[in-house]
Amino acid sequence: FAEALVPVSRSCDLLVQDSTQIAKKTQIVMVVQYKAALRLLVQTKQMEAETDPETTNKLAFLTLLLVQLNLLPKHQLICQKMAAKKNFEAQNWFGASRVLKVLLPSAPEA
């Protein structure tokens, strides 16, 4: 994640510098969302080694923030699964249920 953050940050800077066209606004928003996602993922990866309850709760919160970002559907799905798992681990039933409500319609039939 940390490696991907560098080119995404550069792309963001380049798009912002050359924001003369309105059409680029969508690209800027997308790149900024991915930059935020990568920063959250780097932070969660660094924290995963710790097992104390406070860190577990913080990881659950960070993954809920991650789910709020407007990413491509395949990336959104990965983030949603991660958020469900981390919120179950933190026993944050409300957070886990919010994510699962979003995931259930996309689940394959059994």
HUQUICOR-V676182 format. One record per pair of residues at least 12 apart in sequence whose C-alpha atoms are under 8 Angstrom apart, sorted by the first residue. I is the first residue (numbers start at 0). J is the second residue. Records with the same first field share a line. If there is no record, write none. Layout:
# HUQUICOR-V676182
I->J ; J
This chain:
# HUQUICOR-V676182
0->37 ; 38 ; 40 ; 41
1->37 ; 38 ; 41
3->37
4->34 ; 37 ; 38
7->30 ; 33 ; 34
8->34
10->30
11->27 ; 30 ; 31
14->26 ; 27
15->27
29->69 ; 70
32->68 ; 69 ; 70
33->70
36->65 ; 68
39->61 ; 62 ; 65
43->58 ; 61 ; 62
46->58
52->89
55->85 ; 88 ; 89
56->86 ; 89 ; 91
58->85
59->82 ; 85 ; 86 ; 88 ; 89 ; 91 ; 94
60->86
62->78 ; 79 ; 81 ; 82 ; 85
63->82 ; 94
65->78 ; 82
66->78 ; 79 ; 82
76->102
79->98 ; 99 ; 102
80->98 ; 102
82->95 ; 98
83->95 ; 96 ; 98 ; 99
